Structures are given as structure tokens and as C-alpha cells.
Amino acid sequence: MLEGIKVAMLVAEGFEQSELVEPKRALEAAGAQTFIVSPSGNEVQSWQHFDKAEKFRVDVPLEEAQATQFDALVLPGGVANPDQLRMRPEAVRFVKAFFDAGKPVGVICHGPWTLIEAGVLEGRTVTSWPSLKTDLINAGAKWVDEEVVVDKELVSSRKPADLPAFNAKLIDVFGASGRGRRGEARPTGPIVDAPTG
């Protein structure tokens, strides 16, 4: 269903492990290639709630990543992760470029903080971890308390418990976008081979 689709998964230190691992697994099972993009060097540290969890290999350093290399973007949550990303101009530019190009984006939990910084939420309906509600409203979004929300090419969700619904909508939206782009030039630019294992 998602064969040929390249998905960037943008994270900094402190992302919620399940919010990367489970979408990554679901997207790959549907045929997509996923790439961990990060400013964190060769490895990036995940968390499970308040505790450190596994480290993950970075496939593409943020400073080398271009939105033109990818078909879609996923932004996991965790409090520390998007708080760092929104302070990095290169991360904000990378995220905004997906919206400028009309490419699909999935975001969960605290991930929308980076979207606020990118200025891409005016008039959109989104959900998130409840503590972001006021931030999102102030950014011009309509906030709703639902397990998953689709607004055009943007898929948003609240928390790890919503991951089954989030993953299903990612596959639907990313797949529809991929079908709509059939015949267009494929993403270009230097990119590492798809991760294995």
C-alpha cells in the first residue's frame, strides 16, 4: 500500500519511544521506508514516560535532511523532544517545508509544539496531549479531544493509547497522498539506504 513512500521521523533527545517505534513498525509493514532524522549525532535517546529507554540509530542527520527527500513526516511526542526541536531553526524549516509542499504529516502527543513554531496551524483542527490545548488555540487551531483527527494532510493524535487509531490513519493518508503523486518526480537528494532490521 505504501510501497515507494519515504517517511521522515523527526526526533530529538527525549522522544516517547512507543510514539516512534509503533508508527515506524506499522508504516514499514504497509511497505513504506522510514528514516530517523535527528540533530542528535549518531544515536538519539528515547524515553518511556519519565524514564530513559532505548537509543536509536540516526539515519539522516538533521543538518543534511531536506523535505524534498521524503514523501511524508512523522513527529513523535515526549515533552523534551519537541521542546528542543522548536528551538532549532533548521528543524522548524524542515517541518514547514512539508506543509508548504502539501505533503502529509503525522503528529502525536506534545509533537504539535514544533508545528506551532512553524506557523502551520492557523484554521486547522487538531488534537494533542491535553496540556497543549491553550497553546494550540493561541496558534489559531481548533483543538478537539479525540483519539485521532485528520485535517487535509495533517493527522494528529493525543497519546500512546491512541497509537492504533493514529497508525491506521497515517497509512490511509500517506497512501492517498502517494497515489495522488504517482507519476510525479520522486524525492531527490542524498539519502542513506533504507534501514534494515
C-alpha positions in Angstrom: 0.0 0.0 0.0 2.8 2.4 0.8 5.5 0.9 -1.5 7.9 3.6 -2.6 6.9 6.1 0.1 9.8 7.6 2.1 8.8 8.8 5.6 11.0 11.0 7.8 10.6 10.6 11.5 12.0 13.7 13.2 13.1 13.4 16.8 15.5 14.9 19.3 16.6 13.6 22.7 13.7 12.6 25.0 11.1 11.5 22.5 8.4 9.0 23.7 9.7 5.6 22.5 6.4 4.0 21.6 5.4 7.0 19.5 8.3 6.3 17.2 8.5 2.5 17.3 4.8 1.7 16.7 4.2 4.1 13.8 7.6 3.0 12.3 6.6 -0.6 12.5 3.1 0.0 11.1 4.4 2.1 8.2 7.1 -0.4 7.3 4.6 -3.3 7.4 2.5 -1.3 4.9 5.5 -1.0 2.6 7.0 2.4 3.5 10.6 3.2 4.1 11.2 5.1 7.3 14.2 7.2 8.2 15.0 8.6 11.7 16.1 12.3 11.2 17.7 13.9 14.2 20.1 16.7 15.4 21.5 14.2 18.0 24.5 12.7 16.2 24.7 9.0 15.5 22.2 8.0 18.2 19.1 9.5 19.8 17.8 8.7 23.3 14.2 7.7 23.8 12.1 7.8 27.0 9.2 5.8 28.3 7.2 8.4 30.3 9.7 9.6 32.9 12.5 7.0 32.4 15.2 6.7 29.8 14.6 3.8 27.4 16.4 2.7 24.3 18.7 4.6 22.0 18.1 4.6 18.2 20.4 4.9 15.3 20.0 8.2 13.4 19.6 7.5 9.7 19.8 11.1 8.4 21.4 14.0 10.4 19.0 16.9 10.6 21.6 19.3 9.1 21.7 17.1 5.9 17.9 16.4 5.7 15.7 18.1 3.1 12.0 17.7 2.8 12.3 17.1 -0.9 14.0 13.7 0.0 10.8 12.5 1.6 7.1 11.9 0.9 5.8 12.3 4.5 6.8 13.3 8.0 6.0 11.9 11.5 6.6 13.9 14.7 6.5 11.8 17.8 5.9 13.4 21.2 7.5 13.3 24.6 8.0 16.6 26.4 11.7 17.2 25.9 11.8 16.2 22.2 9.5 18.9 20.6 10.7 21.5 23.1 14.2 21.1 21.7 13.1 20.9 18.0 11.1 24.1 18.2 14.2 25.9 19.3 16.2 24.8 16.3 15.5 26.9 13.2 16.7 24.0 10.9 14.0 21.7 12.4 11.3 24.3 12.1 12.2 25.0 8.4 12.3 21.2 7.7 8.8 20.8 9.2 7.4 23.8 7.5 8.6 22.6 4.1 6.4 19.6 4.3 3.3 21.8 4.7 4.5 24.2 2.0 4.7 21.3 -0.4 1.3 19.8 0.7 2.9 16.6 1.9 1.3 14.6 4.7 2.4 15.0 8.3 1.5 12.9 11.4 1.9 14.3 14.9 1.1 13.0 18.3 1.2 14.0 22.0 3.5 17.0 22.6 4.7 16.9 18.9 2.4 19.9 17.9 4.7 22.3 19.7 7.0 22.2 16.7 4.1 22.8 14.4 3.2 25.9 16.4 6.7 27.3 15.9 6.5 26.5 12.2 3.3 28.6 12.0 1.3 26.0 10.1 -1.8 25.5 12.4 -4.0 28.5 11.6 -7.5 27.3 10.9 -6.7 23.6 11.3 -8.5 21.1 13.6 -6.1 19.2 15.7 -5.7 17.1 18.8 -2.8 16.6 21.2 -1.8 15.9 24.8 -4.4 17.9 26.7 -1.8 20.4 28.2 -1.2 21.8 24.7 -4.8 22.8 24.2 -4.3 26.5 25.1 -1.1 26.7 23.1 -2.8 25.3 20.0 -5.8 27.6 20.3 -3.5 30.6 20.7 -1.8 29.4 17.5 -5.1 29.6 15.6 -6.0 25.9 15.7 -9.3 24.4 16.7 -8.5 21.8 19.4 -10.6 18.7 19.9 -10.4 15.8 22.4 -10.4 12.8 20.0 -8.1 9.9 19.6 -7.2 10.8 16.1 -8.0 13.8 13.8 -7.4 14.2 10.1 -7.4 17.8 8.7 -6.4 17.6 5.0 -2.8 16.2 5.0 -2.4 16.5 8.8 -3.0 13.6 11.1 -2.9 14.3 14.9 -3.4 12.1 18.0 -3.3 12.5 21.8 -1.2 9.9 23.5 0.4 6.4 23.3 -3.0 4.7 24.0 -4.3 6.2 20.7 -1.5 4.7 18.6 -3.6 2.0 16.9 -6.0 4.6 15.5 -3.1 7.0 14.7 -1.2 4.4 12.8 -4.2 3.4 10.8 -4.9 7.0 9.7 -1.2 7.5 8.9 -1.4 4.6 6.5 -4.6 5.9 4.9 -3.5 9.5 4.5 0.1 8.7 3.4 -1.2 6.1 1.0 -3.8 8.5 -0.5 -1.0 11.1 -0.9 1.3 8.6 -2.5 -1.4 7.6 -5.0 -2.0 11.3 -5.8 1.7 11.8 -6.5 2.1 8.8 -8.8 3.8 10.0 -12.0 5.5 12.9 -10.2 9.2 13.1 -9.8 10.3 11.0 -6.8 12.0 12.7 -3.9 15.6 13.6 -4.7 18.8 14.4 -2.8 21.4 12.4 -0.9 19.7 9.9 1.4 21.0 6.8 3.1 19.7 3.4 2.2 16.6 2.3 3.9 17.3 0.9 7.4 17.1 -2.8 7.7 16.1 -5.0 10.6 
